[in-house]
Amino acid sequence: MGAYERLVAEDDDSHDGKLVDAQHRAKRRRLVREKLERLLWILASVALVSFGDGAYNLVTLVLHRYNEARSVSACFLNVHLHLC
């Protein structure tokens, strides 16, 4: 497989639009590749969050800590309002 070389359109019409068509195909291939890469990153992050290291369910752990933090914050706010 050869090295990647970006295609550049020329001003003369000697290529009958072949170069421009090749640019459009290259752009579409790049867009498809980028979308597939994004999808793979999303799937990898979902798998990481879902499975984690197997010791803890990461989603449950994060939600549990969020609820704890929210209840502690509400407690401090309640005490602060009553003391002031």
C-alpha positions in Angstrom: 0.0 0.0 0.0 1.5 3.3 -1.0 1.9 6.4 1.0 -1.1 8.6 1.4 -1.1 11.7 -0.9 -3.8 14.3 -0.7 -5.3 15.1 -4.1 -5.3 18.7 -5.3 -7.5 19.8 -8.2 -5.8 21.7 -11.0 -7.2 24.6 -13.0 -6.8 23.0 -16.4 -9.5 20.7 -17.9 -7.0 18.1 -19.1 -8.2 15.5 -16.7 -11.9 15.6 -17.6 -13.0 15.8 -14.0 -11.4 12.5 -13.0 -9.3 14.3 -10.4 -12.3 16.1 -8.9 -14.2 12.8 -8.8 -11.3 11.2 -7.0 -11.2 14.0 -4.5 -14.9 13.5 -3.8 -14.4 9.8 -3.4 -11.5 10.4 -1.0 -13.6 12.8 1.0 -16.4 10.3 1.3 -14.0 7.6 2.3 -12.5 9.9 5.0 -15.9 10.8 6.3 -17.0 7.2 6.5 -13.7 6.2 8.2 -14.2 9.0 10.8 -17.7 8.0 11.6 -16.7 4.4 12.0 -13.8 5.5 14.3 -16.3 7.6 16.4 -18.7 4.6 16.7 -15.8 2.3 17.8 -14.7 4.8 20.5 -18.3 5.1 21.7 -18.7 1.3 21.8 -15.4 1.0 23.6 -16.3 3.5 26.2 -19.7 1.9 26.8 -18.0 -1.5 27.1 -15.5 0.0 29.6 -18.2 1.5 31.7 -20.5 -1.5 31.5 -17.9 -4.2 32.3 -15.1 -2.3 34.0 -12.8 -4.5 35.9 -15.6 -6.9 36.9 -15.3 -6.0 40.6 -17.9 -3.2 40.6 -20.7 -2.1 38.3 -19.3 1.3 37.3 -22.7 2.8 36.4 -24.2 1.8 39.8 -21.2 3.0 41.7 -21.2 6.5 40.0 -25.0 6.9 40.5 -24.7 5.8 44.2 -21.9 8.3 44.8 -23.8 11.0 43.1 -26.8 10.4 45.3 -24.6 10.3 48.4 -22.9 13.6 47.4 -26.3 15.2 46.7 -27.7 14.1 50.1 -24.6 15.3 51.9 -24.8 18.7 50.0 -28.4 19.0 50.9 -27.6 18.2 54.6 -25.0 20.9 54.7 -27.2 23.4 53.0 -30.0 22.6 55.4 -27.7 23.0 58.5 -26.4 26.3 57.0 -29.8 27.7 56.5 -30.9 26.8 60.0 -27.9 28.3 61.7 -27.9 31.6 59.8 
